[in-house]
């Protein structure tokens, strides 16, 4: 009898947690603009942030507050999501927040989009704001090479939409179980699920990432 009561209570708790989880919808490149709408969300553990790629060829790539335009080692990445002009469908990619105590930072890794202000945050705070993050991105965001790097006096700020997308091969993975500082970093502890992007309503597949392992999503570029 005690086992039955315990089992019922556990099931009720799980159901309550599932019902209370919120889903945030973020539009990527809405109307052809270099934006995430909204540019930040405040989420709790268990909440889902779902990115809808609306136009062009963008990414949602994790970075850090101090280097907005540089990919975070072993961070998460949607890969390049090319949306053909006039397409009726859209690509989607989502993450589930497991640790809401530390902000998470993201940018678009296409050309100079980051430097142009295409950045996003989950749980920014009074000390580390989305405005400060965007301001740092505008200066090059820590990039020392490529279109997001700070432009020298008299030089041209290069980079163009549709540039070849640097990205790992499909299905590649990287274990970070023994990485220095991985276990102690609040951001690294944000183990979650990310969905392999789908286009036009196609089925999605999930993979785990975080302190134990990282699921790397293949990148594609719009030619």
N, C-alpha and C positions, 0 to 999 in steps of 0.2 A: 504493500500500500504506500509506504514511504517512497519507494522508487517511482511509482506512478505519479505521485504528487510532485516529486522533483522534476520528472520528465515534462509534465504539463507546465510547470512554472518556467522551465528552460525554454520551451516552445513559445510560451506567451512573451517572454522577454525578447526572444529573437524576432518575433513578429512585430513587437512594439518598436524595436530598433529599426527594422526595415521600413515601417510606415513613417517614422519620424525623419528618415534621410531625405534631404532635399536634392533636387537636380537643377543646376544652373546652366542656362543656355548662353553660349558666347558665339556671336557671329564674327567670322574671320573674313575680312575683305568685303564687307557689305557695300554694295553699290560701287565696287571697284576701288574703294578707299583703302589706304594702308592703316587699318585700324582693327582692333579687337573691340567688340561692343557687347557688354561694357568692358572697360579697361582693367577692372579689378572686381573681385567678389570676396565676400567674407563667408567662409564655409566652415562647417563643423566636421569633426571626424565622422566618416561614413557618408558624407555628402559627395555627390558626383558633379563634376564640371564637364559638360559636353560641348565640344567645339564643332561648329558647323562652318565648313569652308564654302564660301559663297561665290568667289571669283578668283581669277588669275591662278597663281601658284605660290602658296604660302606654307609656312610651317608653324608649329608650336614647339619651340625648343627651349628646354630649361637652361637657365643661366644663374648668375648670382647677383646680389644687390650691387656689389662693387664693380662687377664687369658685366653689364647688361647684354652686350653684344658678343659675348664669348660663351660657347657651349660649356655647360658644367660637366666635368668629367663624370661619366657614368650616370649622368642625368637622363631624364626621359625626353623623347623626341617623337613627334608625330610623323616625321619625314615630310617630303614635299608632296603637296596635294594639289594637283593641277586640275582646274575646272575649265573645260572648254567654253569659249564664248557661246552664249545662247543655250547652254546645257540646262535641261529641266531638273536634273538631280543635283545633289551636293554630297560632298564627302563629309564624314563625321569621325571624330576621334574623342575619346573621353578618358578621364582619370578619376579615381576615387581617392578622396583625401583621408588618410589614416592618422595623420598627426596635424592638429590644427594649432599647435603652439608656436610654430615658426613660419614666417612668410615664405612663399614659393614664388620664383621669378621666371618669366618666360619672354621670348622674343621671336620675331620672324627671321629666319636665317637666309632669306632670299635677298641677294644683292645688298643694297644700302637701306633696306626697309627698316632695320632696327634703328639706324641713325636718324631716319625720318620720323621716328616716334612710334613704330609698331611694336609695342611692348605690353605685357600683361602681368598681373600679380594675383596671387591667392593669399588672402589674409595679410595685406600690408598693414602697418601700424603707425602710431604717431611718430615713432623714431625713424622708421624706414617707410617712407610714403611712396605711392605710385608716381607722384609728381617729381620727387627727387630721383627716382629710378629712371624716369623718362628724360630728365635733364642730363643725367650722366650718359645716357644712350646717345643724346644729341652731340656729345663731344667725341664720340667714337666708341664709347662703352667698353673700354679696355682692349679693343681690337688693335693689334699692331700691324696687321696686314689685311688686304682685301678691301672691299668697298666701304666697310664701316670704320676703317682706321681713320684717325685724325688726319685731316688734310694739311699738308705743309703749305706755307705761304707761297702763292703763285701757282700751286699745283691744281690739277683738276680732280674733283671728287669722282672717281670712276664708279663702275658698277652699273649693270643694267638688268631690267626684268627679264627673266627667262635664262639667266646664266646657268651653266651646268651645275647640277646639285651634288655637292660632295656628300656621300652617304655610304653606310655599310651595306654589304650584300644582304639580300633577303634571308631571314632566318638566323642571321648571325647573333651571337649572344656573348655577354662578357660577365664573368663571375666577379663579384667584388667582396666576397665573404671575408677575405683577409686584408682588404685595403686599409691603409693607415688612416685612422680617424673615422672610418665608416660607421662603426658602431656608436661612437660618441656624438656624431653630428646630428642635430635635430632634423635637418633636412634629409639626411641619409636614412634616418629612421622612418621616413614617411613612405613605408612600403604600401603599395596600392595596386590596383589593377588598371591596365590600359588596354583599350580595344584596338585591334588592328583596324585601320580606317576602312570604311565601306563607302561605296559610291552609289547614289541612286537607290538607296534602300536595300542594298545587298546585305547578306548575313554577315555578322561580325564574329570575331574570335577573340578571346581574352587571353592575356598572359600576365604572369606576376613579375614585379620588379621591386627593387628596394635594396635593403642591406644584404639580402641573400643572393639575389641575382637580378639581371637587367635584361628585359626583352627589347631588342633593338629593331626598330621598324625600318624597312627599306625605303629609300628616298627616290623620287622620280622628278624629272625636270620637264617643264613645258617647252617644247622645241619651237 
